[in-house]
């Protein structure tokens, strides 16, 4: 198994390099249709900054347009269908982001948070409630550039970066992971322009859909761009829909109905950390059958839950993982035997490494853990999407 995963990792790296070589780094603000109209921006007396609503740039990561609030992750109709904890967590903006092009030397940001709690005991405010800015480097790769540190609730205004070189460049801004937002604006000088990024090519427009737990939602990344789902979005040059619900990724039938409404490039089902082996036995097969009925050809990845890092010495967490993994493997084999095509299996080995250094609390990944998860998940997703 270890050799198979290593070989998959090498294939994934090769695919990543190929994709990066295919990305053009030359951007321009030339087409009038892509520029944002300064007349729609907000201005303040005595300031040279114009504030643009990021919704005019096209927000990525939302599966539904009919939402109760602009940055919700589930449709408005879901409030009457899913359990209240799921609905409440769906108001967090995990995974939402926006790509844009600007020639401005300074980029500012202003965002209004929904919740007063900026941080958690084991996760910093930059990840819970902050913004995260990446820029397309000259080699075509996304490189981290700046983080918007939240200091107060509800509204923060920061200068993300200044001293940028002349000329337009593509940027990527991620929204908070464990807080929601009612508004997000980018501040650009009146003397410069901001525009939508070029649309993705047709073959790269379908998103990767992740459905899972607190780990999928982003706990405990130091900033929004460090979750494995976001890392993979950048590496594979794909939009990502993050449907991680902290403590509440349980493969419930109503979530299967909602996910079946969407048409992603691949479904990644990673709910075992919130499930017992009995839950796995009862829910996985019906969940997959419902998705397969709606989408006969869409690949589906079943992921084992990562191993607790304390499992090397503590019996209870190790046995919990073992029971879950065994139940998922049986469900996978039943589905294959029933003729379900396009199923892929992602084992727990290597997800957060074997040295015990990949989590903040034995369960939730640090940035190191998320980098390792991105490599492990990418070893499966790269070949699927590369085909």
C-alpha positions in Angstrom: 0.0 0.0 0.0 2.8 2.4 0.9 4.5 1.8 -2.5 1.2 2.4 -4.3 0.7 5.7 -2.5 4.3 6.8 -3.2 3.9 6.0 -6.9 0.5 7.9 -7.0 2.3 10.9 -5.3 4.9 10.9 -8.1 2.2 10.8 -10.8 0.4 13.6 -9.0 3.5 15.8 -8.9 4.0 15.2 -12.7 0.4 16.2 -13.4 0.8 19.3 -11.2 3.9 20.4 -13.1 2.1 19.9 -16.4 -0.8 22.0 -15.3 1.4 24.8 -14.1 3.2 24.8 -17.4 -0.2 25.2 -19.1 -1.1 28.3 -17.0 -0.4 31.6 -18.7 0.9 34.3 -16.3 0.3 37.2 -18.7 -2.8 39.1 -17.7 -4.2 42.3 -18.9 -7.1 44.7 -18.1 -8.2 45.3 -21.6 -11.7 44.0 -22.1 -14.2 46.6 -20.9 -16.7 43.9 -20.0 -14.3 42.5 -17.3 -13.5 45.8 -15.6 -15.5 46.8 -12.6 -17.2 50.2 -13.0 -15.8 52.7 -10.5 -19.3 54.3 -10.3 -20.4 51.1 -8.5 -17.7 51.4 -5.9 -17.9 53.2 -2.5 -15.8 56.3 -1.8 -15.1 58.3 1.3 -14.5 62.0 1.6 -10.8 62.9 1.4 -9.7 59.3 0.4 -8.3 58.2 -2.9 -9.5 54.6 -2.3 -12.5 53.1 -4.0 -14.1 50.1 -2.3 -15.4 47.4 -4.6 -17.8 44.6 -3.6 -16.2 41.3 -4.3 -19.5 39.8 -5.5 -19.0 41.9 -8.6 -15.8 39.9 -9.2 -17.5 36.5 -9.1 -17.2 34.5 -5.9 -16.0 30.9 -6.3 -16.9 28.0 -4.0 -20.7 28.3 -3.8 -22.7 25.5 -5.2 -26.0 27.3 -5.2 -27.1 30.8 -6.2 -30.3 31.0 -4.2 -28.8 31.6 -0.8 -30.3 33.4 2.2 -27.2 35.6 2.6 -24.6 36.4 0.0 -21.8 34.2 1.4 -23.7 31.1 2.6 -22.6 27.7 1.5 -26.0 26.0 1.4 -29.1 27.2 -0.4 -31.8 29.1 1.5 -34.2 26.1 1.2 -31.8 24.0 3.2 -32.7 25.8 6.4 -35.9 23.9 6.6 -34.3 20.6 5.7 -31.0 20.1 7.5 -30.3 20.0 11.2 -29.8 23.4 12.8 -26.1 22.8 13.6 -25.5 22.0 9.9 -27.4 25.1 8.8 -25.6 27.4 11.3 -22.2 26.1 10.1 -23.2 26.6 6.5 -23.2 30.3 7.2 -19.4 30.2 7.6 -17.6 31.2 4.5 -15.1 28.3 4.4 -13.7 27.7 0.9 -15.2 30.8 -0.7 -12.7 32.9 -2.6 -12.5 35.4 -5.4 -10.0 35.8 -8.3 -9.3 39.2 -9.7 -6.8 41.3 -11.7 -5.5 44.7 -10.7 -2.7 47.0 -11.6 -2.9 48.8 -8.2 0.3 49.1 -6.1 -1.8 48.8 -2.9 -4.6 46.4 -2.1 -6.8 47.1 0.9 -9.6 45.0 2.3 -12.7 45.6 4.4 -14.9 42.9 5.7 -17.8 42.5 8.2 -18.0 39.4 10.3 -21.2 37.6 11.4 -19.8 36.4 14.7 -18.0 38.1 17.6 -15.7 35.2 18.3 -12.6 35.9 16.3 -10.5 32.9 17.3 -10.6 29.5 19.1 -8.3 28.2 21.7 -6.6 25.9 19.2 -7.0 28.0 16.0 -5.8 31.6 15.4 -8.0 34.5 14.4 -6.3 34.7 11.0 -7.8 31.3 10.2 -11.1 31.6 11.9 -12.0 35.1 10.8 -9.2 36.4 8.5 -8.7 36.9 4.8 -5.8 35.4 2.9 -4.3 36.8 -0.3 -2.3 35.0 -3.0 -0.7 36.3 -6.2 0.1 34.6 -9.4 3.9 34.6 -9.6 5.8 35.0 -12.8 6.3 31.2 -13.0 2.5 30.7 -13.0 2.3 29.3 -9.5 0.1 30.8 -6.8 2.2 32.3 -4.0 1.1 33.5 -0.7 1.2 37.3 -0.4 -0.6 38.7 2.6 -3.1 37.9 5.4 -5.9 40.1 6.7 -5.7 40.0 10.4 -9.0 40.5 12.2 -8.7 42.7 15.3 -12.3 43.5 16.1 -15.8 42.5 15.4 -17.7 43.1 13.3 -15.8 45.2 10.7 -12.1 45.2 9.9 -10.3 47.3 7.4 -6.6 46.5 6.6 -4.0 47.3 4.0 -3.2 43.9 2.7 -0.2 44.8 0.6 1.6 47.8 -0.8 4.6 48.4 -3.0 3.4 46.0 -5.8 5.3 46.4 -9.1 3.8 48.2 -12.1 1.4 46.2 -14.3 -1.7 44.0 -13.9 -1.5 40.7 -12.0 -3.9 38.0 -11.0 -4.8 37.6 -7.3 -6.8 35.2 -5.2 -8.5 36.1 -2.0 -9.9 33.5 0.5 -12.6 34.3 3.0 -12.8 33.2 6.7 -13.0 29.5 7.6 -15.0 29.5 10.9 -16.8 32.8 10.7 -19.3 34.2 8.2 -19.2 37.5 6.4 -22.0 39.8 5.4 -19.8 42.0 3.2 -16.3 41.9 1.7 -14.8 44.8 -0.2 -11.4 45.4 -1.9 -9.9 48.9 -1.7 -8.1 50.1 -4.9 -6.8 53.6 -5.7 -8.9 55.7 -8.0 -6.0 55.9 -10.4 -6.0 52.1 -11.0 -8.4 49.4 -12.2 -9.7 46.1 -10.9 -11.3 43.4 -13.1 -12.6 39.9 -13.0 -10.0 37.2 -13.7 -10.2 35.4 -17.0 -12.7 32.6 -16.9 -11.3 29.1 -16.5 -11.2 27.0 -19.6 -14.3 24.8 -20.1 -12.5 21.6 -19.0 -11.4 23.2 -15.7 -14.7 24.9 -14.6 -16.3 22.0 -12.8 -15.4 22.1 -9.1 -14.0 19.6 -6.8 -16.7 19.0 -4.1 -15.5 18.1 -0.6 -18.1 17.0 2.0 -16.8 16.4 5.5 -16.1 17.5 9.0 -14.2 20.2 10.9 -11.1 19.1 9.2 -12.6 19.7 5.8 -14.0 23.1 7.0 -10.4 24.1 7.9 -9.7 23.3 11.5 -7.1 24.2 12.5 -5.3 26.0 9.6 -3.5 29.2 10.5 -5.1 31.0 7.6 -7.8 30.2 5.0 -5.5 29.3 2.1 -3.7 26.6 4.1 -6.6 24.1 4.2 -5.9 21.0 2.0 -9.0 21.7 0.0 -7.7 25.2 -0.9 -4.1 23.9 -1.5 -5.5 21.4 -4.0 -7.7 24.0 -5.7 -4.5 26.0 -6.4 -2.4 23.0 -7.4 -5.0 21.5 -9.7 -6.3 24.9 -11.0 -9.9 24.0 -10.1 -12.7 25.7 -8.2 -13.5 24.0 -4.9 -16.8 23.7 -3.0 -16.0 23.2 0.7 -19.0 21.6 2.5 -17.2 20.8 5.7 -19.4 21.1 8.8 -17.5 21.0 12.1 -18.7 18.0 14.1 -21.6 17.4 11.7 -20.3 15.7 8.6 -22.5 12.6 9.1 -23.6 11.5 5.6 -27.3 12.2 6.3 -29.9 11.6 3.6 -30.8 15.3 3.3 -27.2 16.1 2.5 -27.1 13.5 -0.2 -30.2 15.1 -1.8 -28.5 18.5 -1.7 -25.1 17.2 -3.1 -26.9 15.4 -5.8 -28.2 18.7 -7.1 -24.7 19.8 -8.0 -22.5 18.7 -10.9 -18.9 18.6 -9.8 -15.9 17.1 -11.4 -15.5 14.7 -8.5 -17.2 14.1 -5.1 -14.8 13.7 -2.1 -16.7 12.2 0.9 -14.6 12.5 4.0 -17.1 12.2 6.9 -15.7 9.4 9.0 -14.2 11.6 11.8 -17.8 12.4 12.8 -19.2 8.9 12.4 -19.2 5.6 14.2 -18.7 2.3 12.4 -22.4 1.7 12.8 -23.1 5.0 11.1 -20.7 4.0 8.3 -22.5 0.7 7.8 -25.9 2.3 7.6 -25.3 5.5 5.7 -22.4 5.3 3.2 -24.0 2.9 0.7 -27.4 4.8 0.4 -25.5 8.1 0.2 -23.3 6.9 -2.7 -26.3 5.2 -4.5 -28.2 8.5 -4.4 -25.2 10.4 -5.9 -24.6 7.8 -8.5 -28.3 7.8 -9.6 -28.1 11.5 -10.2 -24.7 11.5 -11.7 -23.9 8.1 -13.4 -20.3 9.1 -14.4 -19.0 11.5 -11.8 -16.1 10.0 -9.8 -16.7 9.5 -6.1 -13.8 9.3 -3.6 -14.5 7.5 -0.2 -11.9 8.7 2.3 -10.9 6.9 5.5 -10.6 9.2 8.6 -7.1 10.2 9.4 -5.4 8.3 12.1 -5.4 9.9 15.5 -1.8 10.8 16.3 -2.1 9.4 19.8 -3.1 6.0 18.4 0.4 4.7 18.5 0.1 4.3 22.2 -3.6 4.8 23.2 -5.9 1.9 22.4 -9.3 3.7 22.2 -8.5 6.2 19.4 -6.6 3.5 17.4 -9.5 1.0 17.7 -12.0 3.7 16.7 -10.1 4.4 13.5 -9.7 0.7 12.8 -13.5 0.0 13.2 -14.3 3.0 10.9 -11.8 1.9 8.3 -13.0 -1.7 8.2 -16.7 -0.5 7.9 -15.8 1.8 5.1 -13.8 -0.8 3.2 -16.8 -3.2 3.5 -19.2 -0.5 2.2 -16.8 0.2 -0.7 -16.6 -3.5 -1.6 -20.4 -3.8 -1.4 -20.8 -0.8 -3.8 -18.3 -2.2 -6.3 -20.0 -5.6 -6.2 -23.4 -3.9 -6.8 -21.9 -2.5 -10.0 -21.3 1.1 -8.9 -18.6 2.5 -11.2 -16.2 5.3 -10.8 -15.5 4.7 -7.1 -12.1 5.5 -5.6 -10.8 4.7 -2.1 -8.4 6.9 -0.1 -6.8 5.1 2.9 -5.8 6.9 6.1 -2.1 6.0 5.7 0.1 9.1 5.2 -2.8 11.6 5.4 -1.2 13.6 8.2 2.1 11.7 8.3 3.4 9.1 10.7 5.6 11.1 13.0 2.8 12.6 15.1 3.7 16.2 14.2 0.8 16.9 11.9 -1.9 18.0 14.3 -2.6 20.6 16.9 -4.6 18.3 19.2 -4.1 14.8 17.9 -7.0 15.2 15.5 -7.1 18.6 13.7 -4.2 19.3 11.3 -1.7 22.1 11.6 -0.5 23.7 8.4 2.0 20.9 8.2 -0.7 18.3 8.5 -2.8 20.0 5.8 0.2 20.1 3.4 0.5 16.4 3.9 -3.2 15.9 3.4 -3.0 17.8 0.2 -0.3 15.6 -1.1 -2.2 12.4 -0.1 -5.5 13.5 -1.5 -3.8 14.9 -4.6 -2.3 11.5 -5.3 -5.9 10.2 -5.8 -7.5 13.4 -7.3 -4.6 14.2 -9.7 -5.0 11.1 -11.9 -8.8 11.3 -11.7 -8.9 14.8 -13.0 -5.9 14.3 -15.3 -7.9 11.7 -17.3 
